[in-house]
């Protein structure tokens, strides 16, 4: 009898050790080190409560089936509304702030993970150190190239253990881009990005992610040679000298799209452009210019606009 008891206790001990090892293995498997551009972040478990900063980041979570993890989003002032395939999930997500997130709203949110556009952080935004001290891991949306967009999608897929969904979506994006490339003209179309024009023309430079979208659609940014910063201000006379073939206008709240187009047509220099005379003006909502799941959607939209005569 004594031997039986000892044997039973030994079995329990072995079983307990086995369970402990299994739990340790699971914990280790959930620990990940992710390189996020010039930062490295440590993920100890799959995040449960997420803030998305930017309509592009919110739409990616909808695309990957992760909308239920998002407890709040921001920067919807940069959106004309989600794509139809994201609408149902997107509209269930609470809005933390309509514009940029406030420090108070974020710190009191209970989030453990933030996926946000990089301009929301740093000296003029939220402190990465303070967010970390409050248990929030930040993955910044900073892509400047199409490959970097794919990497961000891969990383989010890895962090949230939806790798297959991420890989499948990336492949579909690549296939759609290849279809556009197969139909692109041999000579790229010269494109002026017109964001606003209150004091000079605020436009995208050659280092801006939007320039990569224009390239993929068969165009070239009129100011591709300017790469010191992503956004620059140029004069109407500089634009007239470079002669764009298409003008790409951003559509967001203020000023309105109609007001921008009217300003272009009323400008003494811009009104002389053949692009204006022939009404070769293409528009898109601002979130299309942000790096994220609208990649192929945007390139297809631009390609169609560039090819219209």
N, C-alpha and C positions, 0 to 999 in steps of 0.2 A: 504493500500500500504506500509506504514511504517513497519507494522508487517511482511509483506512478505519480505521486504529487510533485516530486522533484522534476520528473519529466515534463509534466504539464506546465510547471513554472518556467522551465527552460524554453518550452515552446512559445509561451507568452512573451518572454524576453526577446526571442528571435523575431517573433512577429512584430513586436513593438519597434525593434531596431529597423526592421524592413520598412515599416510604415514611415518611420522618421526619415530614413534614407530617401524614400519616394517623395516625401514632402520637400526635402532639401533639394532633390533633383528638380522638382517642379519650380521651386523658388529660383534656383539657378537659371533654369531655362527662361524665366520671365525677366531676368536681369539682362539689360542690353546697353551697349555703348554705341551711341549714334553720333556721327559727325554732322554738324549743322553749320556748313560753311566754315567760318573761322572759330567756331565754338564746338565743344564736345559735350553732349548731354548724357546723363545716366538715367536709364529707365529701370526701376526695380520691380514694377508690376504694370500690368495693362491699366492705363488711366481709366477712370470711371466718370469724371466730371470735367467736361471740356468747355473752354471758351474759344470761339473762332472769331478772329478779328479780320474782317473783310469778306465780301460776298463770295469771292473766289475760294477762300478757305472753307466757308460754310458749305458751298456746293460740293467740294471734294468729299466732305464727310457724308453728304447725302449720296453721292455717287458710290461710295464704298460701303454703304449700308450702316453707317455709324451715327446717323442723325440723333438716335435716342441717347447718345452719350453727351450731346451738346446741351449744356444748361443755359447758354446765353451766347448771342452773337452781337457784333458791332459793325459800324461803318456801312450800314444799309443806305446811308445818304449817297454812296457811290454806286447804287444799284438802280436799275430800271425794272427790277423784279427777276426772280429766278427763272431758269429755263423750264419749260413745261414738264420735263422728266423729273425735275427736282422740286417742283412747286408744292406738292402735298407734304413732303417731309420738311421742306424749308420753313413753311408757314406754321408748323407745329413748334418750331424752336423759339423760345422766348428771346426778345430783344433786350440785351443788357443795356446798351446805349445806341441811339440812332446814328450818332457820329462816332468820333474817337472815344475810346473807353476812358473813363475817369479812374483815377487811382482808388478812390473810395469804393466804386462799384466793383472793381476787380478784386480787391483785397477782401471784401465782404461776401464774395460770390460762393465761396466753398470749392472753387475749381482746383483740380490737381494738375491740369495740363492746359496750355495755351498754344494754339496754332494761329499765328498772326503775321500780318504784313510788317516788314521790318521797320517802316517809318514810325510805328507806334511805340518803339522802344528806344532807349538811349537818353542823351542829354535833354532832349525836348519832349520825351515821352515817358513811358513807364520804366522804372529801374529794374533791370534784370536781376540784380543782387537782391533787391527787396522782395521780388516775386519768389525767388528761390528760397529766401528765408521764411517765406510764408507757405512753403510746401508746393509751389507751382513750378512745374517744368515748362520751359518755353522753347518751342520749335519755331524759328523764324522763317517766314515766306519771303525769300530774297532772290529767287531765280532770275538770272539775266539771259539764260539760254534755254533752248528747248530741252536739251539733255538734262539741265538742272531741274526743269519742271518734272521730268520723268523720275529723277532721283528723289525729289520731294514726295511724289506719289508713292514711290517704293518705300521710302522711310516711314511714311504714315501707315502704309500697309503692314510694315514690319512691327512697328510700335504697337499697333492694335490687333496684330495677329490675323490680318485679312490679306495675306500676301497674294493669294490666288486672284482675288478680286482686283487688286492693284495691278498685277501683271497682265491680266486680261484686258483691263481698261487701257493700259499703256499700249498694248499691241493694236487695239482698235484705233487709237489715236494715230499711231504710226501708219497704219494702213490708209486712213483717210488723208493724211498728209501726202503720202506717196501718190494717191490718186490726183491730188491737186498738182503736185510737181510734174506729173506726166503730161498735164495739159498747159503748163506754164509757158509763156512766150520766151523766145530765146533772148530777147533784150528786155531787161527789167524796166518796169514802169517807175518813173520818178514821182515820189509821193511826199507831199507836205503834210505833216501831222499838225492839225490846228486844235489845240486844247482851249485856248482863250486868247483874246487880243486887246485887252484893256490898255496896256502900255507896252506896245510891241507885241510880237506874236510868241506866245509861250508854246514851245514845241519839244518833241522828243529828240534826243541826240542819238548818235550812232551806238552809244553804250546802253541805251534803253532797251529793255526786253521787247518793247513794241516794234523795234527795228527788226528783230528776229521774226516776228509774226509777218511783217511786211515782206521780208525776204522769202519766207515760206510760201507766200501768196503770189510770188512773181514780181515783186516790186523792190525798190531800193529807197531808203529814207533820203529825202532831199539834203539832210544835214548829217549824213552818215560819217562824214569826216570829222565831225565835232564829237569828241569822246571824253572830255574832262569831267563832265557830270551828266547825269541822266536827263535832266531837263534844262533847257536853255531858252533865252529870249532873243529873238532876232527881229530885224526891221522888215517892213513890207518891201523896201527897196532891195534888200538881200534876197528875198524870196523871188522878186521879179527878175533879178539877175540870173537866178538858178533855174527858172522856168519849170515848175512842177507840172506833171501831166495829169495828176489827180490830187485833190485835196481831201484828206481824211479828217473829219470833224468829230470830236468827242461829244457825246450826248449825255448830259447830267443836269442836275437841278437848275443851277444858276451860273451864267446866263443860259437861257434855253437854246435848243438846237436852232430854232427859227431865228432867234436873235443873232446867233453867231453867223449863220449863213447870210443874213441881211447885212451884217457888218462887213463881211468879206466882199460882198457885191458892191457895197458903198465905198470901200476903200479905194482912193485914187490910184494906187499902185496895183493892188491885187485885182482890181476890176479889169486890168489890161491883160491878165493871164488868159491864155487859150482855155485852160482848165475851167476858168470861171465863165468865159463866154459860151463854152460848150456844156456848161453845167455838169462837169465831171467831178462832182462832189459826193463823197461817200461818207456815211455816218455810222457810228457804232456806239453803244453804251460804254461807259468808262470801265465797267468790270470786265469787258472783253479784252481790255488792254492789260489786265492783271494776270500774272502767271498762275495757271491753275487748270481746272478741268475743261475750260472753254477753249482750249488750245485749237483743236481741229475745227470746232464750230466757228471760231474767229477767222482762221485762215481761209476757210471755205467762203465765208461772208466777204472777206477782203478780195479774194481772187475773183469772185463774181463781179464786184464793184470795179476792180481795176480793168477788167476786160470789156466793160461797156464803153461804147464809143459815143 
